[in-house]
Amino acid sequence: MRTLAWPCPAPGGSGEEFALVAGPEDAAARVLLVPALFEEANKTRRLLAETMRALAARGVASVLPDLPGCGESLAPLELQDLDSWRAAVRRCARRFRASHYLAIRGGAVLLPRTAKGWSFEPVAGASLLRTMVRARTIAAREEGREETAARLLDLGRVQGLELAGYRLGARMIAGLERADLPKRSKRLVLTLADLGGEPLWRRSEPGEDPALAAALAARIAVEATP
């Protein structure tokens, strides 16, 4: 695998971002992996890297970009919103000539409506936001402070919030609340029930699941390759 820079204007950014690239340069099938969001991205990063290696072994190219404000990005996360991330996904797909998409968890809300590919255990933005807000209220209670989800969301819609160590701007909070999963699309939904494995995003620390990565790659390679 190799790391490549690609042009990506983003609020507060340098004009370029980085992406992890694997597989043959002349591959007919090229899959853009759209990562899970926020802390779930950290917990599933190894899974995606293992999936990319398994895809490369099957002759399928893949690209895993850093979203602006995440990973090695120099753009401030607080300035990003779902629209800037959606624009980044579209630019990355054009730059690397993606033929298919694979979105993980909350990454599904960033895909173009007409995107062809797969969503793995997709989750709506509002559900992801509720999970992070709930975690903050629990942490506050353990510290002897009282915070309510309703009050936090009211605050977040005006001035943003820090959730799970991530500083999210007001536009990001509002965007997550509105980000539903499409009722109809060209993407297939993949689940742990289909592929086996465990929900790495629920672990307290990042983990890996080589068998799940192999199952994901096998499913994608069969369906993406003519």
C-alpha positions in Angstrom: 0.0 0.0 0.0 1.1 3.6 -0.6 0.0 7.0 0.5 -0.8 9.6 -2.1 -1.8 13.3 -1.9 -4.9 14.4 -3.9 -6.4 17.8 -4.5 -9.2 18.6 -2.1 -10.2 22.2 -1.3 -11.8 22.2 2.2 -12.6 24.8 4.7 -9.4 25.9 6.5 -7.4 23.2 4.6 -4.2 23.3 2.6 -5.9 22.3 -0.7 -4.9 18.7 -0.6 -5.6 15.6 1.5 -4.0 12.1 1.7 -5.3 8.7 0.8 -4.1 5.2 1.3 -4.1 3.3 -2.1 -3.7 -0.4 -2.8 -4.0 -2.8 -5.7 -3.1 -2.8 -9.4 -2.9 0.6 -11.0 -4.6 -0.8 -14.1 -7.4 -2.6 -12.2 -10.8 -2.5 -13.9 -12.5 -2.4 -10.5 -11.5 0.5 -8.2 -13.3 0.8 -4.9 -13.4 4.0 -2.8 -13.7 3.1 0.9 -15.6 5.8 2.8 -14.6 5.4 6.5 -16.8 5.3 9.5 -17.1 8.7 11.3 -15.3 10.1 14.4 -14.3 7.5 17.0 -15.7 4.6 14.9 -13.2 5.5 12.2 -10.3 4.8 14.6 -11.8 1.5 15.7 -12.3 0.2 12.2 -9.2 1.5 10.5 -7.4 -1.8 10.7 -10.4 -3.6 9.3 -10.3 -1.3 6.3 -6.5 -1.7 5.8 -6.9 -5.5 5.9 -9.8 -5.4 3.5 -7.7 -3.3 1.1 -4.9 -5.9 1.2 -7.3 -8.7 0.6 -8.9 -6.8 -2.4 -5.4 -6.2 -3.9 -4.7 -9.9 -3.7 -7.9 -10.4 -5.8 -6.8 -7.8 -8.4 -9.1 -5.1 -7.1 -7.7 -1.6 -6.5 -9.0 0.4 -3.5 -8.6 3.9 -2.0 -9.1 5.0 1.6 -9.1 8.8 1.9 -8.6 11.0 5.0 -11.7 13.2 5.3 -10.9 16.9 5.8 -10.2 17.4 9.5 -9.5 13.7 10.1 -6.3 11.5 10.1 -3.4 13.4 8.6 -5.5 16.3 7.3 -4.4 19.8 8.2 -8.0 21.2 7.9 -9.6 22.0 11.3 -12.4 19.5 12.0 -14.6 22.2 13.6 -14.9 24.0 10.2 -16.1 20.8 8.4 -19.6 19.7 7.9 -21.3 16.8 6.0 -21.5 18.9 2.8 -17.7 19.5 2.8 -17.1 15.8 3.5 -19.6 14.8 0.7 -17.7 17.1 -1.7 -14.4 15.5 -0.6 -15.8 12.0 -1.3 -16.9 13.1 -4.8 -13.5 14.7 -5.6 -11.6 11.6 -4.4 -13.8 9.3 -6.5 -13.1 11.4 -9.6 -9.3 11.7 -8.8 -8.9 7.9 -8.4 -11.5 6.9 -11.0 -13.6 4.9 -8.5 -16.0 2.4 -10.1 -17.6 1.4 -6.8 -18.0 2.6 -3.2 -17.8 0.8 0.1 -19.1 2.8 3.0 -18.6 1.8 6.6 -21.2 2.7 9.3 -21.8 6.5 9.3 -19.8 6.9 6.1 -23.0 5.8 4.3 -24.5 9.3 4.8 -21.6 10.8 2.7 -22.2 8.7 -0.5 -23.8 10.2 -3.6 -27.4 9.1 -4.1 -26.4 7.3 -7.3 -23.3 5.7 -5.9 -22.9 2.0 -6.9 -21.4 -0.4 -4.4 -22.0 -1.4 -0.8 -22.8 0.0 2.7 -21.5 -2.1 5.6 -23.7 -1.9 8.7 -24.9 1.6 7.8 -26.1 4.0 10.4 -28.0 7.3 10.1 -26.3 10.5 11.3 -28.9 11.1 14.0 -28.3 7.7 15.5 -24.6 8.3 15.5 -25.0 11.7 17.1 -27.3 10.3 19.8 -24.7 7.7 20.7 -22.0 10.3 21.1 -24.2 12.7 23.1 -25.2 9.8 25.4 -21.6 8.9 26.0 -20.9 12.5 27.0 -23.8 12.6 29.5 -22.7 9.4 31.1 -19.1 10.7 31.4 -20.4 13.9 33.0 -22.6 12.0 35.5 -19.5 10.0 36.5 -17.7 13.2 37.2 -20.6 14.5 39.3 -21.9 16.9 36.7 -25.4 16.9 35.2 -25.8 17.3 31.4 -28.9 16.4 29.4 -29.0 15.3 25.8 -31.6 17.9 25.0 -29.6 20.8 26.5 -26.4 19.6 24.8 -28.1 19.4 21.4 -29.6 22.9 21.8 -26.1 24.2 22.6 -24.6 22.2 19.7 -26.9 23.6 17.1 -25.7 27.1 18.0 -22.0 26.8 18.9 -21.0 23.2 18.3 -20.0 20.5 20.7 -17.1 18.5 21.8 -18.1 14.8 21.6 -15.8 11.8 22.1 -12.8 14.1 21.9 -13.9 15.6 18.6 -14.8 19.3 18.3 -17.8 19.5 16.0 -19.1 22.7 14.6 -22.8 23.7 14.7 -23.2 22.9 11.0 -21.9 19.4 11.6 -24.3 18.9 14.4 -27.2 20.1 12.3 -26.1 18.0 9.4 -25.9 14.8 11.4 -29.4 15.4 12.8 -30.8 15.5 9.2 -28.6 12.8 7.7 -30.9 9.8 6.9 -30.1 6.7 5.0 -31.7 6.5 1.6 -34.7 4.3 1.3 -33.8 3.3 -2.3 -30.3 3.3 -3.8 -28.0 1.3 -6.1 -26.0 0.2 -3.1 -26.3 -3.2 -1.4 -26.4 -3.3 2.4 -23.9 -5.7 4.0 -24.3 -6.8 7.6 -22.4 -8.8 10.2 -25.2 -11.4 9.9 -24.2 -11.8 6.2 -20.5 -11.9 6.7 -19.8 -13.0 10.3 -17.4 -11.1 12.6 -17.9 -8.7 15.5 -18.8 -5.0 15.7 -15.4 -3.5 16.1 -16.9 0.0 16.5 -18.3 -1.1 19.9 -14.9 -2.0 21.3 -13.3 0.3 23.9 -10.0 0.1 21.9 -9.2 -0.4 18.2 -9.2 -4.0 17.1 -9.0 -6.2 14.0 -10.9 -9.1 12.5 -9.0 -10.7 9.6 -11.8 -13.1 8.8 -14.3 -10.3 8.4 -11.9 -8.4 6.2 -11.5 -11.4 4.0 -15.3 -11.9 3.8 -15.8 -8.3 2.8 -13.1 -8.4 0.2 -14.4 -11.7 -1.3 -18.0 -10.3 -1.5 -16.8 -7.1 -3.2 -14.4 -8.7 -5.6 -17.0 -11.1 -6.9 -19.6 -8.4 -7.4 -17.3 -5.6 -8.7 -15.3 -7.7 -11.2 -16.9 -8.2 -14.6 
